[in-house]
Amino acid sequence: MSSVVAFGGAALSKVEQSVADEAVRLALDHGVNHFDVAPTYGEAELRLRPWMKEYRSQVFLACKTTKRTRDEAWAELRRSMERLGVDSFDLYQLHGLDKLEELDVALGPGGAMEAFLEAREQGLVRYIGITGHRPPTQVEALKRFDLDTVLFPLNYVLRAHRVEENDYEPLLRLARARDVGLMAIKAIAKRPWQTETHAYETWYEPFDSQRDIDLALWFALSQGITTAVMAGDVRLIPKILDAAERRRELSETEQAELVKSAASLKPIFPR
């Protein structure tokens, strides 16, 4: 069982070990047991390595690869295990897979999925998933392969500006029907940055007041998801944890009011 919020390794991509240690300790102390990391997240794997020595058995560790061929995926999986100092992953995912052409390669002969399946047979991986920013591609992936999890953007701003490319509702319905684990990202995304200077390390402007984070996270958690991955800046983690610990199901009326309030905001997808 995953905690209602998961630790997003992207938050550790550019921080010193001492800052990473403080963030990971805070998350663990507040009951977070699901950690998601990737080799594309800078030094995040190395920052988590000291913690895996002591807490590996207590966390659900998810990693991923952007490689689409068997050999490349195998090489990256092994490198991630070495950098993290672990001998297996609970979940390994096709990362950032938005293009159908890449899905064809990953699931085709000599594709990354061959490495995933071999790793699962060898006990190096327990579950197999996919991540991306384009829900229609993930719907197609679920139709082609019996995946265990999907990770995708979900927030009320996207709901307010729904188009085919960002519409996560069909994915929710299909994943629920197949009992697939649902992991939401960008739950507190407000809009693309409006200024050249950014107050946070996130590539989008996040909601950052406690009240706004509360509502944004509670909206995401009211959609029947498994867990919401925390934003990619350690400074936002305390407020997200606070919101998670006080979580409540939003009524249909409250959700509709939130969606209506986002009418003037620009969604982060399509980009």
Secondary structure, 3 states (H helix, E strand, C coil): CCCCEEEEHHHHCCCCHHHHHHHHHHHHHCCCCEEECCCCCCCHHHHHHHHHHHHHHHCEEEEEECCCEHHHHHHHHHHHHHHHCCCCEEEEEECCCCCHHHHHHHHCCCEHHHHHHHHHHCCCEEEEEEECCCHHHHHHHHHHCCCCEEEEECCHHHHHCCCCCCCCHHHHHHHHHCCCEEEEECCCEEEECCCCCCCCCCCEEECCCHHHHHHHHHHHHCCCCCEEECCCCHHHHHHHHHHHHCCCCCCHHHHHHHHHHCCCCCCCCCC
